[in-house]
Every structure is written in C-alpha cells, then in structure tokens.
Amino acid sequence: MAKPLKYKNMVIHITEWLKDELKHDAEVVNGLNPTILDGEHDIVHGRYEVCRELLHFIRAIGGEQHDELDTD
C-alpha cells in the first residue's frame, strides 16, 4: 500500500505534468515525428528519460511496487 506524501497536491500536479511531457515526447522517441530538427532528437530523448525516471522515483517514494511503475 502506498504511503501518504506530505505535499500530496503538489506531487499530483508534478506527476500529471510528467505524464503530459512523456506523451508529448513519446512521438519523437518512438520515431513517429519525422519533422524534428537536427540535434533536437537528443534533447527530446533526454527530457523523456528524465521525466520517466522522476515519475518512477515519485511513485517509488509513494510505495508503489516496482513492476507497477510503468502503468497509469
């Protein structure tokens, strides 16, 4: 069971923002957006990885099981 976080509302907003960023950057990371400029792919891919890992970290702090971290 997940333990309550002290700043729950702030964590909820950050988590939603991270999910939106992941959705937005997923097209580039998965090669579905061919209109990206040279050099931007690495930036977008890096942002995607940071968002994904931060989301995992927040969920782990909340006590979620490791195998459930990639689910909404």
Steps between C-alpha positions, in 0.01 A plus 500: 500500500627846412596726787358855501728775375533823698434731206239290325345771280838620376606143426176440309562808282862404436400144416237618252752737339753217468239278335413777252869548417541126444204492263626804310858372464401138429435575132858614451651223714301235313587649158146611418586868448732541200480883501746545787809709427855371516631490855159520661455123513764462772346780705149355477627150574685630807193684625294185451745292706515758780120525518464122500758449776359783713153353467637161608674665796183678616297181470765298686502754785124454519553127552388366162640165397784512245306293244210749510705814431432513126123490536270800543 
